[in-house]
Amino acid sequence: MQDALEPPPLGAFRSFVAALGAAFIYLMMRVFGKTVRESEALWLAGPIGGGYIGDKPYEEVAEREGLVVQRRAEQGGLVPDFDVLAGPDFEVAKLRPEVRDFYENTARYRMDVWSESFFPGSIGLWLLVTTLSRKFNQLNFPLSALATAKGLDSEIVLLRDGSGSVRYAGWYRRLVDSGRVIYTGFYLTERPPHSSGRCVKVVFPMPNGNATVILRPALDSEGNLLLSSKGVRFGDAGFYRLRKRGERLLVWRVSTLQEHFRVYLDTDALRCDHRVSFLGLPVLHLHYRIEPKRHQSSTIA
């Protein structure tokens, strides 16, 4: 493992707040969620985390499913073939080739990131990040622009089956300054029951569960990529918080939490705006500047 070191334990007060936060989330899942059999909701199937996240899920999932882990992959992308997303509401042929190349060859790119949070949502974000996220070392969103001043370590992790096919494309991102993990993610494509086509599915393992975001693809007038978790009902695009209970899943579709991405070509580089809102209020805006690694050639002029 390349990130086996765990951060120092939280202090007593923050540990207490983290325990309260975890209990509150579980209560909300029981009140607003529903229980489904895993076999009857295969579109929600995804990696489940242990007690500590960091980069451990890649090895844990590989062991459970008999996969081979390739760390620091120099070739490969989050969506190996964008054609699988083609559907009645998404014309892949009109997608900008530069955006498509990034998703199909993500390992060839590097990025810089800037963050901005918004009051009053920033209060809840701060509580979440400084307690639960620190404890599990997952979803440590940067709370200020300076948090990313020393850069972002971005790694593509490929998990292959016995035939060599990629079962999961992992995207592992850490803050260089603190080493804290922003994302330990697994990328797939999936067609949920109430979607007209396949969506991008991102799974973030959490202890005994995960957070799964299903993003519907679309295009703007210039062929740039739009991804949105905005949906109408269970089985549509959305943010799903899952907890495993034997052969069943307790699933809460958090309709009030939405994520929107715009990946576009600017004059000098690819850029991405990632916006998170809760109850209709802006919470977090992450802006990425994406460019080829220096030793790689590029399709961007």
Secondary structure in CASP SS format (residue, H / E / C, confidence):
PFRMAT SS
TARGET T0000
AUTHOR 0000-0000-0000
METHOD secondary structure of the structure
MODEL  1
M C 1.00
Q C 1.00
D C 1.00
A C 1.00
L C 1.00
E C 1.00
P C 1.00
P C 1.00
P C 1.00
L C 1.00
G C 1.00
A H 1.00
F H 1.00
R H 1.00
S H 1.00
F H 1.00
V H 1.00
A H 1.00
A H 1.00
L H 1.00
G H 1.00
A H 1.00
A H 1.00
F H 1.00
I H 1.00
Y H 1.00
L H 1.00
M H 1.00
M H 1.00
R H 1.00
V H 1.00
F H 1.00
G C 1.00
K E 1.00
T E 1.00
V E 1.00
R E 1.00
E H 1.00
S H 1.00
E H 1.00
A C 1.00
L H 1.00
W H 1.00
L H 1.00
A C 1.00
G C 1.00
P C 1.00
I C 1.00
G E 1.00
G C 1.00
G C 1.00
Y C 1.00
I C 1.00
G C 1.00
D C 1.00
K H 1.00
P H 1.00
Y H 1.00
E H 1.00
E H 1.00
V H 1.00
A H 1.00
E H 1.00
R H 1.00
E H 1.00
G C 1.00
L C 1.00
V E 1.00
V E 1.00
Q E 1.00
R C 1.00
R C 1.00
A C 1.00
E C 1.00
Q C 1.00
G C 1.00
G C 1.00
L C 1.00
V C 1.00
P C 1.00
D C 1.00
F H 1.00
D H 1.00
V H 1.00
L H 1.00
A C 1.00
G E 1.00
P C 1.00
D C 1.00
F E 1.00
E C 1.00
V H 1.00
A H 1.00
K H 1.00
L C 1.00
R C 1.00
P H 1.00
E H 1.00
V H 1.00
R H 1.00
D H 1.00
F H 1.00
Y H 1.00
E H 1.00
N C 1.00
T H 1.00
A H 1.00
R H 1.00
Y E 1.00
R E 1.00
M E 1.00
D E 1.00
V E 1.00
W E 1.00
S E 1.00
E E 1.00
S E 1.00
F C 1.00
F C 1.00
P C 1.00
G H 1.00
S H 1.00
I H 1.00
G H 1.00
L H 1.00
W H 1.00
L H 1.00
L H 1.00
V H 1.00
T H 1.00
T H 1.00
L H 1.00
S H 1.00
R H 1.00
K H 1.00
F H 1.00
N C 1.00
Q C 1.00
L C 1.00
N C 1.00
F C 1.00
P C 1.00
L C 1.00
S C 1.00
A H 1.00
L H 1.00
A H 1.00
T H 1.00
A C 1.00
K C 1.00
G C 1.00
L E 1.00
D E 1.00
S E 1.00
E E 1.00
I E 1.00
V E 1.00
L E 1.00
L E 1.00
R E 1.00
D C 1.00
G C 1.00
S C 1.00
G C 1.00
S C 1.00
V E 1.00
R E 1.00
Y E 1.00
A E 1.00
G E 1.00
W E 1.00
Y E 1.00
R E 1.00
R E 1.00
L E 1.00
V C 1.00
D C 1.00
S C 1.00
G C 1.00
R C 1.00
V E 1.00
I E 1.00
Y E 1.00
T E 1.00
G E 1.00
F E 1.00
Y E 1.00
L E 1.00
T E 1.00
E E 1.00
R C 1.00
P C 1.00
P C 1.00
H C 1.00
S C 1.00
S C 1.00
G C 1.00
R C 1.00
C E 1.00
V E 1.00
K E 1.00
V E 1.00
V E 1.00
F E 1.00
P E 1.00
M E 1.00
P E 1.00
N C 1.00
G E 1.00
N E 1.00
A E 1.00
T E 1.00
V E 1.00
I E 1.00
L E 1.00
R E 1.00
P E 1.00
A E 1.00
L E 1.00
D C 1.00
S C 1.00
E C 1.00
G C 1.00
N C 1.00
L E 1.00
L E 1.00
L E 1.00
S E 1.00
S C 1.00
K C 1.00
G C 1.00
V C 1.00
R C 1.00
F C 1.00
G C 1.00
D C 1.00
A C 1.00
G E 1.00
F E 1.00
Y E 1.00
R E 1.00
L E 1.00
R E 1.00
K E 1.00
R E 1.00
G C 1.00
E C 1.00
R E 1.00
L E 1.00
L E 1.00
V E 1.00
W E 1.00
R E 1.00
V C 1.00
S C 1.00
T C 1.00
L E 1.00
Q E 1.00
E E 1.00
H E 1.00
F E 1.00
R E 1.00
V E 1.00
Y E 1.00
L E 1.00
D C 1.00
T C 1.00
D C 1.00
A C 1.00
L E 1.00
R E 1.00
C E 1.00
D E 1.00
H E 1.00
R E 1.00
V E 1.00
S E 1.00
F E 1.00
L C 1.00
G C 1.00
L E 1.00
P E 1.00
V E 1.00
L E 1.00
H E 1.00
L E 1.00
H E 1.00
Y E 1.00
R E 1.00
I E 1.00
E E 1.00
P E 1.00
K C 1.00
R C 1.00
H C 1.00
Q C 1.00
S C 1.00
S C 1.00
T C 1.00
I C 1.00
A C 1.00
END
